[in-house]
Amino acid sequence: MALLLPVLTLFPVQQASLNREMIRDLQNLRNEMLVVHEFNRILVVEIAELANPDRISRIAEKVLSMKKAEEEDLALVRHSEE
């Protein structure tokens, strides 16, 4: 009994230490998740801006000197699976 009593008193101390460590790890994960979430939000905004058809059209016209096709330049092409 004399040996069992010190062991039983150390068990709650060890558990409390493990709990504090786990709480610290959880808080670190939450903080990392918030950083990643904010980064993803910024990326979504950037993707929307980069994929904007008006922006692409402006770049095509100004940087690449492209022009929009006229109606008579368009042709309908049908593909047959036969």
NUDOMI-949365 format. One line per 4 residues: their letters; for each residue x negated, y, z negated of C-alpha. Coordinates in Angstrom, 2 decimals, always signed. Layout:
<nodes>
a) X:Y:Z ~ ...;
</nodes>
This chain:
<nodes>
mall) +0.00:+0.00:+0.00 ~ -2.89:+2.34:-0.80 ~ -4.21:+1.99:+2.77 ~ -0.82:+2.36:+4.40;
lpvl) +0.07:+5.69:+2.78 ~ -2.78:+7.76:+4.37 ~ -2.04:+6.24:+7.79 ~ +1.64:+7.12:+7.49;
tlfp) +0.81:+10.73:+6.57 ~ -1.51:+11.11:+9.56 ~ +1.09:+9.89:+12.06 ~ +3.38:+12.98:+11.82;
vqqa) +0.34:+15.27:+12.06 ~ -0.80:+13.52:+15.22 ~ +2.72:+13.67:+16.67 ~ +2.96:+17.40:+15.96;
slnr) -0.36:+17.95:+17.69 ~ +0.78:+15.95:+20.73 ~ +4.06:+17.88:+20.81 ~ +2.22:+21.23:+20.80;
emir) -0.03:+20.02:+23.63 ~ +2.96:+18.83:+25.66 ~ +4.77:+22.15:+25.11 ~ +1.65:+24.01:+26.29;
dlqn) +1.42:+21.77:+29.39 ~ +5.11:+22.29:+30.11 ~ +4.74:+26.07:+29.86 ~ +1.74:+25.95:+32.22;
lrne) +3.78:+23.92:+34.71 ~ +6.67:+26.38:+34.47 ~ +4.31:+29.30:+35.10 ~ +2.79:+27.50:+38.10;
mlvv) +6.28:+26.72:+39.41 ~ +7.22:+30.42:+39.21 ~ +4.09:+31.39:+41.15 ~ +4.78:+28.76:+43.84;
hefn) +8.45:+29.81:+44.02 ~ +7.48:+33.46:+44.56 ~ +4.91:+32.46:+47.19 ~ +7.57:+30.39:+49.00;
rilv) +9.99:+33.32:+48.88 ~ +7.37:+35.57:+50.49 ~ +6.68:+32.95:+53.17 ~ +10.38:+32.67:+54.01;
veia) +10.56:+36.44:+54.48 ~ +7.43:+36.40:+56.66 ~ +8.78:+33.54:+58.79 ~ +12.03:+35.42:+59.33;
elan) +10.11:+38.51:+60.37 ~ +7.74:+36.63:+62.68 ~ +10.57:+34.67:+64.31 ~ +12.66:+37.78:+64.97;
pdri) +13.57:+37.73:+68.70 ~ +13.36:+41.54:+68.96 ~ +9.81:+41.50:+67.60 ~ +8.81:+38.72:+70.01;
sria) +10.38:+40.63:+72.91 ~ +8.48:+43.84:+72.00 ~ +5.18:+41.95:+71.84 ~ +5.89:+40.24:+75.16;
ekvl) +6.63:+43.56:+76.85 ~ +3.94:+45.76:+75.26 ~ +1.03:+43.43:+74.56 ~ +1.49:+40.85:+77.29;
smkk) +3.01:+43.22:+79.88 ~ +5.87:+40.81:+80.48 ~ +9.22:+41.90:+81.86 ~ +12.67:+40.48:+81.31;
aeee) +13.93:+38.40:+84.21 ~ +16.57:+39.97:+86.40 ~ +19.82:+38.13:+87.02 ~ +18.78:+37.21:+90.56;
dlal) +15.54:+35.66:+89.26 ~ +17.40:+33.14:+87.12 ~ +18.28:+29.68:+88.36 ~ +20.30:+26.92:+86.77;
vrhs) +18.53:+23.57:+86.78 ~ +20.39:+20.40:+85.95 ~ +18.69:+17.20:+85.02 ~ +20.29:+13.90:+85.79;
ee) +19.50:+10.83:+83.68 ~ +19.96:+8.49:+86.68;
</nodes>
